[in-house]
Amino acid sequence: MMEKLKTSKVIGTIIMGMLAFLFISPLLWMLSSSAKVEQDVMTYPIEWIPREWNFFNNFSKVWLEDIPFDLFYWNSLKIAVITTLLTIIISSMAAYSFSKLHFPLRNVLFIVLLAFFLVPTESTLVPRFILINWIGLYDTHTALVMMMAFSIPLTFLMRQFMAGISDEYIEAAKMDGAGYFRIYWKIMLPMVKPIIATAGILKFIWTWNDYQNPLIFLTSEQLYTITVGMQLLSSEFGTSYATTMMAAVSAILPLIVVFLILQRHVIDGITVGGVKG
């Protein structure tokens, strides 16, 4: 029985390893192509390790040529960081209110909030464009941050997580004289680190990868984000796949860094819901 169990585990591990390589192979090809000379990018069978390394030349084309790739990078980083922080603060406050505070029509308002999530963002482009232009924020980063500084799905996730925390923590804090904001800041936020980290990862990725809003609400090249800048770079270098892959590798690095920083909080987790003592 033990031998059969070990054999099945080995076979399962091999199958999962093959599937993992299959799913990650496009990323590996992108990394490999970013360091190749142009004529070796489309060779078949695929050469995973470049015969002739051209990494620094491709790097200089992306970062040191006429297209201000570093500026696009900074614009995306600034917008993504500010938007993520604002979303975590605003959505967590809303989640705390809907989960732990008692006020008239609380559940009705929460259902109405969820109903707005059913409205496609594309259907709001025209009214958002008119509003942003009317208040004088068209072609600014402030407009992008304002439009993306709140997330209904992340508010829902945080609310569901906070609802699982025992109300006895809140009552104990109230008995010690803590107000609503102090309970939120000192009690709730430390206990919901896993969902905060998850929300931070998701929001950063969504904002970093956003293409529609920068394309419509930005016209000045010096304000372009990495997504619009990638399109500009692709047009500049045409069919130079090695250079394009180098730009793509550079574009995904912040996403990997953010995940590596926050994944510990997501994986470790904090089990809440009971009161010790």
PyMOL commands that set and color helices and strands:
alter all, ss='L'
color gray80, all
select helices_A, chain A and resi 2-33+38-40+55-64+69-100+106-117+121-134+141-148+152-163+167-175+180-191+193-208+212-217+221-223+226-237+241-268
alter helices_A, ss='H'
color red, helices_A
deselect
rebuild
show_as cartoon
